[in-house]
Amino acid sequence: MSLHISGVEKWLDENGNPNFSYLQSLAKEETLDSLEKLRSIADDHNANYENGDSAQVLVDMIVSAMKKEDGGSST
């Protein structure tokens, strides 16, 4: 157990996926950096998005893709 990842653990759920609060905080930032982070997360989860999609659309697509990965279960 290393201390340098403790900050990361705050925004990961029990499956190692980004939690909804973290995704929402990125969407609320409304910066190019936060949009790129969301796109990267979307890519990691094979979410299909368009380059012009808003941050909130990306969040919705990421959440949907993560649910599919988890077998469609909802929390």
MOMOBEL-V560576 format. One record per residue. RES is the residue in one letter. SS is DSSP state (A for helix, B for strand, O for the rest). OMEGA is omega as a letter, one per 30 degrees, with the letter a starting at -180 (none if undefined). D_LAST is the distance of its C-alpha to the last C-alpha in whole Angstrom. Layout:
RES;SS;OMEGA;D_LAST, RES;SS;OMEGA;D_LAST
This chain:
M;O;a;28, S;O;a;29, L;A;a;29, H;A;l;29, I;A;a;25, S;A;l;24, G;A;l;24, V;A;a;21, E;A;a;19, K;O;a;18, W;O;l;16, L;B;l;15, D;O;a;12, E;O;l;12, N;O;a;13, G;O;l;15, N;O;l;14, P;B;l;14, N;O;a;12, F;A;a;11, S;A;l;14, Y;A;l;16, L;A;l;16, Q;A;a;17, S;A;l;19, L;A;a;21, A;A;a;21, K;A;l;23, E;A;l;25, E;O;l;27, T;O;l;29, L;A;l;30, D;A;a;29, S;A;l;25, L;A;l;25, E;A;l;27, K;A;l;24, L;A;l;21, R;A;l;23, S;A;l;24, I;A;l;20, A;A;l;20, D;A;l;22, D;A;a;21, H;O;l;18, N;O;l;20, A;O;l;19, N;O;a;22, Y;O;l;23, E;O;a;27, N;O;a;29, G;O;a;29, D;O;l;25, S;O;l;24, A;A;a;22, Q;A;l;19, V;A;l;20, L;A;l;19, V;A;a;16, D;A;a;15, M;A;l;16, I;A;l;15, V;A;l;11, S;A;a;12, A;A;l;14, M;A;l;11, K;A;l;9, K;A;l;13, E;A;a;13, D;O;l;11, G;O;l;12, G;O;l;10, S;O;l;7, S;O;a;4, T;O;none;0
